[in-house]
Amino acid sequence: MDDQLSPEERARYARHLILPEMGEEGQKKLKKSSVIVVGAGGLGSPTLLYLAAAGVGKIGII
């Protein structure tokens, strides 16, 4: 996976990038991260949506 953010990713995550707590380094860490969610029901479904929208690199569903 590329370590740099593409122009499309910069536009998509522009609000994340301006946060001092997040910034570009934080977004790169999210892009490299992996998460597994157990279940895709009432709690898992919105969790998956938020993880994807935040830019998590790999999401597994069990």
Backbone as a printed PyTorch tensor [residue, N CA C, xyz], in Angstrom:
tensor([[[  0.8430,  -1.1720,   0.0000],
         [  0.0000,   0.0000,   0.0000],
         [  0.8910,   1.2380,   0.0000]],

        [[  0.5370,   2.2270,  -0.8090],
         [  1.3270,   3.4400,  -0.9270],
         [  1.2840,   4.2380,   0.3720]],

        [[  2.4360,   4.7980,   0.7470],
         [  2.5390,   5.5450,   1.9980],
         [  2.0120,   6.9720,   1.8700]],

        [[  1.8930,   7.4720,   0.6540],
         [  1.4400,   8.8440,   0.4380],
         [ -0.0690,   8.8930,   0.2180]],

        [[ -0.6460,  10.0560,   0.4920],
         [ -2.0650,  10.2610,   0.2280],
         [ -2.2250,  10.8190,  -1.1810]],

        [[ -3.1330,  10.2380,  -1.9390],
         [ -3.3880,  10.7070,  -3.2990],
         [ -4.1710,  12.0260,  -3.2320]],

        [[ -4.2150,  12.7710,  -4.3340],
         [ -5.0210,  14.0000,  -4.3450],
         [ -6.4960,  13.7380,  -4.0090]],

        [[ -7.0200,  12.5970,  -4.4550],
         [ -8.4070,  12.2510,  -4.1350],
         [ -8.5840,  12.0240,  -2.6340]],

        [[ -7.6100,  11.3380,  -2.0210],
         [ -7.6780,  11.0970,  -0.5710],
         [ -7.5250,  12.4030,   0.1970]],

        [[ -6.6650,  13.2810,  -0.2660],
         [ -6.5150,  14.5900,   0.3850],
         [ -7.8340,  15.3600,   0.3630]],

        [[ -8.5360,  15.3050,  -0.7580],
         [ -9.8340,  15.9840,  -0.8560],
         [-10.8690,  15.3030,   0.0380]],

        [[-10.8930,  13.9660,   0.0410],
         [-11.8700,  13.2030,   0.8250],
         [-11.6850,  13.4330,   2.3230]],

        [[-10.4380,  13.4660,   2.7750],
         [-10.1500,  13.5730,   4.2060],
         [ -9.6700,  14.9630,   4.5990]],

        [[-10.0420,  15.9820,   3.8460],
         [ -9.5770,  17.3500,   4.0990],
         [ -9.8920,  17.8130,   5.5180]],

        [[-11.0450,  17.4500,   6.0210],
         [-11.4110,  17.8810,   7.3830],
         [-10.5870,  17.1620,   8.4420]],

        [[-10.1850,  15.9370,   8.1640],
         [ -9.3120,  15.2250,   9.1030],
         [ -7.9360,  15.8720,   9.1190]],

        [[ -7.4680,  16.2690,   7.9490],
         [ -6.1060,  16.7760,   7.8170],
         [ -5.9010,  18.1030,   8.5330]],

        [[ -6.9630,  18.9010,   8.6980],
         [ -6.7960,  20.1920,   9.3630],
         [ -6.8590,  20.0840,  10.8880]],

        [[ -7.2610,  18.9270,  11.4010],
         [ -7.3010,  18.7400,  12.8530],
         [ -5.8880,  18.5510,  13.3940]],

        [[ -5.4870,  19.3400,  14.4000],
         [ -4.1290,  19.1820,  14.9350],
         [ -3.8830,  17.7940,  15.5280]],

        [[ -4.9220,  17.1620,  16.0790],
         [ -4.7720,  15.8340,  16.6760],
         [ -4.6040,  14.7440,  15.6220]],

        [[ -5.0420,  14.9960,  14.4070],
         [ -5.0270,  13.9880,  13.3510],
         [ -3.9340,  14.2940,  12.3380]],

        [[ -4.1450,  15.2690,  11.5270],
         [ -3.1670,  15.6740,  10.5280],
         [ -2.8770,  14.5900,   9.4990]],

        [[ -1.8930,  14.8590,   8.6650],
         [ -1.5480,  13.9210,   7.5940],
         [ -0.9490,  12.6310,   8.1420]],

        [[ -0.1210,  12.7270,   9.1690],
         [  0.4940,  11.5150,   9.7380],
         [ -0.5620,  10.5830,  10.3200]],

        [[ -1.5390,  11.1350,  11.0050],
         [ -2.6150,  10.3170,  11.5600],
         [ -3.4320,   9.6370,  10.4790]],

        [[ -3.6930,  10.3590,   9.3900],
         [ -4.4640,   9.7690,   8.2910],
         [ -3.6680,   8.6620,   7.6110]],

        [[ -2.3650,   8.8340,   7.5040],
         [ -1.5190,   7.7800,   6.9260],
         [ -1.5360,   6.5360,   7.8080]],

        [[ -1.5280,   6.7360,   9.1360],
         [ -1.5960,   5.5950,  10.0550],
         [ -2.9260,   4.8620,   9.9010]],

        [[ -4.0170,   5.6120,   9.7600],
         [ -5.3230,   4.9750,   9.5420],
         [ -5.3290,   4.1830,   8.2460]],

        [[ -4.7220,   4.7400,   7.2050],
         [ -4.6740,   4.0700,   5.9040],
         [ -3.9160,   2.7460,   5.9900]],

        [[ -2.9050,   2.6790,   6.8590],
         [ -2.1070,   1.4600,   7.0150],
         [ -2.7070,   0.4810,   8.0150]],

        [[ -3.7400,   0.8850,   8.7490],
         [ -4.2770,   0.0500,   9.8190],
         [ -5.2430,  -1.0130,   9.3010]],

        [[ -5.4660,  -2.0240,  10.1500],
         [ -6.4070,  -3.1120,   9.8700],
         [ -7.3330,  -3.2820,  11.0630]],

        [[ -8.6020,  -3.5690,  10.7770],
         [ -9.6010,  -3.7540,  11.8270],
         [-10.4710,  -4.9460,  11.4480]],

        [[-10.8340,  -5.7490,  12.4390],
         [-11.8020,  -6.8320,  12.2300],
         [-13.0150,  -6.5350,  13.1060]],

        [[-14.1920,  -6.5770,  12.4950],
         [-15.4420,  -6.3540,  13.2110],
         [-16.1880,  -7.6830,  13.2400]],

        [[-16.5840,  -8.1010,  14.4400],
         [-17.3260,  -9.3490,  14.5980],
         [-18.8120,  -9.0130,  14.5750]],

        [[-19.4690,  -9.4370,  13.5160],
         [-20.8970,  -9.1900,  13.3620],
         [-21.1690,  -7.9400,  12.5450]],

        [[-22.2010,  -7.9930,  11.7510],
         [-22.5950,  -6.8500,  10.9360],
         [-24.0770,  -6.5560,  11.1500]],

        [[-24.4960,  -6.6510,  12.4090],
         [-25.8940,  -6.3970,  12.7480],
         [-26.1200,  -4.9570,  13.1540]],

        [[-26.8840,  -4.7790,  14.2120],
         [-27.2750,  -3.4450,  14.6570],
         [-26.1300,  -2.5510,  15.0710]],

        [[-25.0970,  -3.1040,  15.6930],
         [-23.9330,  -2.3030,  16.0920],
         [-22.8050,  -2.3760,  15.0730]],

        [[-22.6030,  -3.5430,  14.4960],
         [-21.4960,  -3.7230,  13.5640],
         [-21.6670,  -2.9540,  12.2690]],

        [[-22.8960,  -2.8660,  11.7900],
         [-23.1640,  -2.2090,  10.5130],
         [-22.7560,  -0.7320,  10.5130]],

        [[-23.2330,   0.0750,  11.4650],
         [-22.7870,   1.4730,  11.4680],
         [-21.3020,   1.6170,  11.7990]],

        [[-20.7810,   0.6990,  12.5990],
         [-19.3510,   0.7330,  12.9110],
         [-18.5260,   0.5690,  11.6450]],

        [[-18.9160,  -0.3700,  10.7990],
         [-18.2190,  -0.5870,   9.5300],
         [-18.2910,   0.6480,   8.6460]],

        [[-19.4410,   1.2880,   8.6090],
         [-19.6110,   2.5010,   7.8180],
         [-18.6600,   3.5970,   8.2970]],

        [[-18.5880,   3.7970,   9.6090],
         [-17.7240,   4.8450,  10.1620],
         [-16.2490,   4.5320,   9.9550]],

        [[-15.8730,   3.2730,  10.0950],
         [-14.4750,   2.8930,   9.8710],
         [-14.0720,   3.1320,   8.4220]],

        [[-14.9490,   2.7710,   7.5040],
         [-14.6590,   2.9840,   6.0820],
         [-14.5750,   4.4730,   5.7650]],

        [[-15.4950,   5.2530,   6.3090],
         [-15.4990,   6.6930,   6.0510],
         [-14.2860,   7.3870,   6.6540]],

        [[-13.7620,   6.8430,   7.7510],
         [-12.5850,   7.4370,   8.3900],
         [-11.3080,   7.1500,   7.6190]],

        [[-11.3270,   6.1170,   6.7690],
         [-10.1530,   5.8180,   5.9560],
         [ -9.3200,   4.6500,   6.4280]],

        [[ -9.9040,   3.7660,   7.2280],
         [ -9.1680,   2.5830,   7.6700],
         [ -8.8090,   1.7460,   6.4400]],

        [[ -7.5620,   1.2980,   6.3660],
         [ -7.0510,   0.6140,   5.1780],
         [ -7.6690,  -0.7330,   4.8880]],

        [[ -7.7510,  -1.6110,   5.8820],
         [ -8.3090,  -2.9520,   5.6850],
         [ -9.3550,  -3.2070,   6.7560]],

        [[-10.5370,  -3.6520,   6.3150],
         [-11.6190,  -3.9560,   7.2420],
         [-12.0680,  -5.3840,   6.9810]],

        [[-12.0410,  -6.1990,   8.0310],
         [-12.5190,  -7.5710,   7.9390],
         [-13.8280,  -7.7040,   8.6830]],

        [[-14.7080,  -8.5530,   8.1760],
         [-16.0090,  -8.7860,   8.8050],
         [-16.1480, -10.2740,   9.0760]],

        [[-16.4440, -10.6020,  10.3280],
         [-16.6480, -12.0020,  10.7150],
         [-18.0960, -12.1550,  11.1190]]])
